[in-house]
């Protein structure tokens, strides 16, 4: 078996994409490389790890390094996507060896991936966390006083893109930091619809909906949110958000699976968003001090307590939100 990546072995790109789409039962009407452009783009091919045997791609795991923006500070995180193993090689321990190989360098504060295989990823110390609420679409669509223009995100003008950037950077949620290069790159997400909300010819908000086969009919990013705007969004689709409005009877979900990375980096994140002190990570437990008392929690319980679902009531910092455009 040969361990390599798509930068060093670009001739295996088509095989790799076929393996991913077969593993995820992708519809022929959609494309993984379009829906997850940030993961599969040329500049990230070095992080698209593959295993080759007999000139065939038998496994793929891609990573994407990002930063959480918290109180004006950046904290590095790593995301995992396109995780695929050829059907004939499953159940033989290949995935465990491959996956663990990627954790040799713990140079980020946290690791994130998206999967409903919770029991599988618990073996690798990934636990569900980051609370998110799902609101059902309003079936009785109501007209409103705003002009709402639908576009493909790839068709945004430079002026519109700059205004959306300003909205994104001002939101009171902890989100993925996006630099100028990232904002230019998002125009390549051709499967995402953007809705621009105008009032009196002035752009006052936006929301993103759909992502090809992923996040169908789901609004997964916006510029501003409150009860008023939530009800406007719900005229157009389901909404996934950390914003809570009990009047709409939302369903509580977890946003992703999380694994602790570098302990020093991770404790820096926790110190930034909680009043806890002397945070120590030990095997399956995390200890911390709060108001001169020592607490010891199991790691998944601590992650839920800090990020949700079920945040500690003592934590009053902004919620975390990994928007659908950023998720892989």
DAURDA-V26130 format. One record per run of one state. SS is the DSSP state (H for helix, E for strand, L for the rest). FROM is the first residue (numbers start at 0). TO is the last residue. If there is no record, write none. Layout:
BEGIN
{{SS | FROM | TO} {SS | FROM | TO}}
END
This chain:
BEGIN
{{L | 0 | 0} {E | 1 | 4} {L | 5 | 8} {H | 9 | 22} {L | 23 | 30} {H | 31 | 34} {L | 35 | 35} {H | 36 | 39} {L | 40 | 40} {H | 41 | 46} {E | 47 | 52} {L | 53 | 54} {E | 55 | 69} {L | 70 | 71} {E | 72 | 84} {L | 85 | 85} {H | 86 | 88} {L | 89 | 92} {H | 93 | 100} {L | 101 | 108} {E | 109 | 112} {L | 113 | 116} {H | 117 | 121} {L | 122 | 125} {E | 126 | 134} {L | 135 | 145} {E | 146 | 151} {H | 152 | 154} {L | 155 | 156} {H | 157 | 169} {L | 170 | 172} {E | 173 | 175} {L | 176 | 178} {H | 179 | 187} {L | 188 | 191} {E | 192 | 198} {L | 199 | 200} {E | 201 | 210} {L | 211 | 212} {E | 213 | 221} {L | 222 | 225} {H | 226 | 232} {L | 233 | 236} {E | 237 | 240} {L | 241 | 244} {H | 245 | 247} {L | 248 | 249} {E | 250 | 259} {L | 260 | 261} {H | 262 | 272} {L | 273 | 275} {E | 276 | 281} {L | 282 | 283} {E | 284 | 289} {L | 290 | 291} {E | 292 | 297} {H | 298 | 306} {L | 307 | 318} {E | 319 | 319} {L | 320 | 327}}
END
